[in-house]
């Protein structure tokens, strides 16, 4: 294989979509060309994600019962929020 043939082979290898070629001639000459195909492919680019826009929320205060109005029921203020059970089971007598 001549120098010009080797140059032509290298140019064809660069243009072709192959990763490896190996040529052996009868006179004992052999040439092997190899390239890493993963480097030729660009990494996928993810589009930027826009930041979420803040939501305007308006809070409407419900009318509070008048503090001046007194009732004959006691007021129970709890430091926690939870579930209120008036009776131990749906058909049972109330706790109070």
Backbone as CSV, one residue per row, in Angstrom:
resi,resn,N_x,N_y,N_z,CA_x,CA_y,CA_z,C_x,C_y,C_z
1,UNK,0.864,-1.173,0.000,0.000,0.000,0.000,0.906,1.229,0.000
2,UNK,0.597,2.165,-0.876,1.425,3.357,-1.004,0.987,4.423,-0.007
3,UNK,1.809,5.430,0.102,1.521,6.539,1.019,0.234,7.258,0.613
4,UNK,0.018,7.438,-0.677,-1.188,8.105,-1.163,-2.436,7.270,-0.863
5,UNK,-2.325,5.955,-0.993,-3.456,5.075,-0.696,-3.816,5.124,0.796
6,UNK,-2.790,5.210,1.641,-3.034,5.305,3.091,-3.725,6.625,3.416
7,UNK,-3.270,7.728,2.795,-3.913,9.029,3.021,-5.372,8.994,2.567
8,UNK,-5.618,8.366,1.420,-6.988,8.266,0.913,-7.850,7.412,1.852
9,UNK,-7.267,6.335,2.379,-7.984,5.477,3.318,-8.337,6.240,4.596
10,UNK,-7.405,7.040,5.101,-7.660,7.842,6.306,-8.757,8.864,6.036
11,UNK,-8.745,9.498,4.880,-9.787,10.474,4.534,-11.153,9.804,4.409
12,UNK,-11.211,8.643,3.782,-12.476,7.914,3.663,-12.981,7.472,5.034
13,UNK,-12.051,7.051,5.896,-12.428,6.633,7.251,-13.002,7.808,8.036
14,UNK,-12.417,8.996,7.857,-12.900,10.185,8.568,-14.300,10.573,8.098
15,UNK,-14.594,10.380,6.815,-15.903,10.742,6.276,-16.972,9.690,6.564
16,UNK,-16.575,8.438,6.696,-17.538,7.349,6.888,-18.022,7.314,8.333
17,UNK,-19.188,6.709,8.516,-19.775,6.594,9.854,-19.447,5.213,10.428
18,UNK,-18.156,4.910,10.505,-17.704,3.645,11.076,-16.718,3.939,12.192
19,UNK,-16.564,2.978,13.101,-15.682,3.216,14.241,-14.362,2.463,14.134
20,UNK,-14.304,1.418,13.301,-13.075,0.633,13.236,-12.956,-0.023,11.864
21,UNK,-11.726,-0.061,11.347,-11.441,-0.768,10.100,-10.053,-1.390,10.231
22,UNK,-9.919,-2.608,9.724,-8.639,-3.313,9.766,-8.414,-3.932,8.388
23,UNK,-7.266,-3.646,7.791,-6.948,-4.145,6.456,-5.635,-4.920,6.531
24,UNK,-5.645,-6.154,5.985,-4.440,-6.988,5.896,-4.209,-7.309,4.426
25,UNK,-2.989,-7.084,3.988,-2.638,-7.417,2.611,-1.854,-8.726,2.592
26,UNK,-1.761,-9.326,1.407,-1.093,-10.621,1.274,0.402,-10.539,1.550
27,UNK,0.982,-9.365,1.323,2.428,-9.233,1.535,2.797,-9.021,3.004
28,UNK,1.810,-9.059,3.923,2.091,-8.929,5.347,1.797,-7.544,5.907
29,UNK,1.532,-6.578,5.022,1.211,-5.230,5.494,-0.205,-5.224,6.049
30,UNK,-0.365,-4.615,7.211,-1.711,-4.449,7.771,-1.824,-3.080,8.425
31,UNK,-3.027,-2.546,8.374,-3.319,-1.240,8.974,-4.664,-1.341,9.677
32,UNK,-4.745,-0.702,10.825,-5.979,-0.711,11.614,-6.273,0.718,12.046
33,UNK,-7.473,1.179,11.749,-7.917,2.515,12.147,-9.114,2.350,13.077
34,UNK,-9.091,3.102,14.174,-10.181,3.011,15.146,-10.394,4.384,15.765
35,UNK,-11.650,4.691,16.021,-11.963,5.945,16.709,-13.080,5.694,17.709
36,UNK,-13.142,6.567,18.687,-14.158,6.465,19.732,-15.390,7.206,19.248
37,UNK,-16.445,6.461,18.926,-17.661,7.064,18.372,-18.433,7.872,19.398
38,UNK,-18.293,7.549,20.677,-19.076,8.276,21.676,-18.634,9.734,21.783
39,UNK,-17.413,10.033,21.398,-16.942,11.422,21.471,-17.476,12.267,20.317
40,UNK,-17.846,11.610,19.199,-18.344,12.351,18.044,-19.774,12.831,18.232
41,UNK,-20.520,12.172,19.110,-21.923,12.513,19.319,-22.018,13.554,20.429
42,UNK,-22.610,14.710,20.165,-22.729,15.711,21.232,-23.700,15.245,22.316
43,UNK,-23.414,15.662,23.522,-24.278,15.311,24.651,-25.621,16.013,24.494
44,UNK,-26.720,15.327,24.842,-28.029,15.982,24.739,-28.130,17.151,25.715
45,UNK,-28.745,18.203,25.249,-28.889,19.406,26.066,-30.348,19.534,26.479
46,UNK,-30.568,19.646,27.776,-31.927,19.821,28.287,-32.287,21.301,28.240
47,UNK,-33.489,21.616,27.788,-33.877,23.028,27.762,-34.035,23.548,29.187
48,UNK,-33.735,24.818,29.411,-33.887,25.367,30.762,-35.357,25.390,31.182
49,UNK,-35.572,25.110,32.434,-36.928,25.097,32.983,-37.208,26.473,33.579
50,UNK,-38.279,27.130,33.140,-38.568,28.452,33.698,-38.989,28.342,35.157
51,UNK,-38.623,29.359,35.922,-38.990,29.387,37.341,-40.497,29.596,37.466
52,UNK,-41.126,28.919,38.420,-42.569,29.104,38.586,-42.891,30.527,39.025
53,UNK,-43.973,31.045,38.480,-44.403,32.397,38.815,-45.164,32.377,40.135
54,UNK,-44.940,33.368,40.989,-45.681,33.395,42.250,-47.172,33.635,41.995
55,UNK,-47.976,33.031,42.825,-49.428,33.151,42.701,-49.913,34.156,43.734
56,UNK,-50.692,35.121,43.277,-51.247,36.108,44.197,-52.473,35.512,44.874
57,UNK,-52.435,35.481,46.179,-53.536,34.931,46.957,-54.020,36.018,47.902
58,UNK,-55.301,36.264,47.871,-55.845,37.246,48.805,-56.589,36.496,49.901
59,UNK,-56.350,36.891,51.131,-56.969,36.250,52.283,-58.086,37.144,52.784
60,UNK,-59.250,36.550,52.899,-60.402,37.290,53.400,-60.657,36.818,54.821
61,UNK,-60.630,37.741,55.758,-60.898,37.390,57.151,-62.394,37.239,57.352
62,UNK,-62.756,36.109,57.941,-64.165,35.898,58.233,-64.553,36.753,59.433
63,UNK,-65.808,37.077,59.497,-66.292,37.899,60.606,-66.132,37.128,61.910
64,UNK,-65.461,37.743,62.848,-65.253,37.136,64.155,-66.464,37.413,65.036
65,UNK,-66.853,36.450,65.838,-67.961,36.726,66.754,-67.557,37.817,67.741
66,UNK,-68.488,38.591,68.087,-68.236,39.717,68.982,-67.778,39.213,70.345
67,UNK,-66.711,39.821,70.865,-66.214,39.448,72.185,-67.178,39.916,73.277
68,UNK,-67.982,40.924,72.948,-68.926,41.442,73.935,-70.101,40.492,74.132
69,UNK,-70.419,39.729,73.105,-71.566,38.830,73.220,-71.160,37.644,74.085
70,UNK,-71.801,37.483,75.205,-71.489,36.396,76.123,-72.505,35.293,75.920
71,UNK,-72.002,34.075,75.962,-72.907,32.939,75.856,-72.785,32.112,77.129
72,UNK,-73.722,31.246,77.311,-73.700,30.426,78.510,-72.884,29.150,78.293
73,UNK,-72.204,29.019,77.136,-71.364,27.859,76.855,-69.910,28.215,77.150
74,UNK,-69.160,27.285,77.751,-67.751,27.581,78.030,-66.927,27.542,76.734
75,UNK,-65.888,28.341,76.686,-64.990,28.389,75.538,-63.765,27.532,75.844
76,UNK,-63.427,26.644,74.930,-62.247,25.792,75.098,-61.263,26.170,73.997
77,UNK,-60.090,26.647,74.391,-59.049,27.030,73.445,-57.951,25.969,73.472
78,UNK,-57.636,25.414,72.317,-56.639,24.354,72.221,-55.385,24.888,71.538
79,UNK,-54.202,24.512,72.027,-52.970,24.936,71.365,-52.688,24.121,70.095
80,UNK,-53.441,23.044,69.858,-53.211,22.177,68.701,-54.454,22.130,67.819
81,UNK,-54.214,21.797,66.562,-55.309,21.582,65.631,-55.424,20.080,65.444
82,UNK,-56.627,19.553,65.457,-56.796,18.115,65.298,-58.241,17.758,65.061
83,UNK,-58.577,16.508,65.298,-59.937,16.007,65.112,-60.640,15.983,66.452
84,UNK,-61.848,16.510,66.475,-62.642,16.538,67.706,-63.634,15.392,67.666
85,UNK,-63.624,14.572,68.727,-64.582,13.478,68.852,-65.561,13.838,69.958
86,UNK,-66.807,13.924,69.589,-67.847,14.269,70.553,-68.278,13.039,71.350
87,UNK,-68.060,11.838,70.789,-68.441,10.587,71.449,-67.408,9.523,71.089
88,UNK,-67.310,8.446,71.876,-66.323,7.413,71.587,-66.621,6.629,70.309
89,UNK,-67.865,6.562,69.878,-68.235,5.896,68.634,-69.493,6.566,68.086
90,UNK,-69.834,6.335,66.824,-70.976,7.039,66.233,-72.305,6.848,66.966
91,UNK,-72.571,5.730,67.570,-73.858,5.522,68.234,-73.808,5.698,69.742
92,UNK,-72.626,6.030,70.299,-72.462,6.116,71.756,-72.900,7.478,72.276
93,UNK,-73.047,7.531,73.592,-73.421,8.788,74.257,-72.255,9.762,74.192
94,UNK,-72.508,11.064,74.119,-71.430,12.054,74.051,-70.608,12.077,75.335
95,UNK,-69.347,12.526,75.199,-68.457,12.629,76.353,-69.002,13.622,77.381
96,UNK,-69.514,14.741,76.931,-69.969,15.791,77.844,-71.470,15.899,77.788
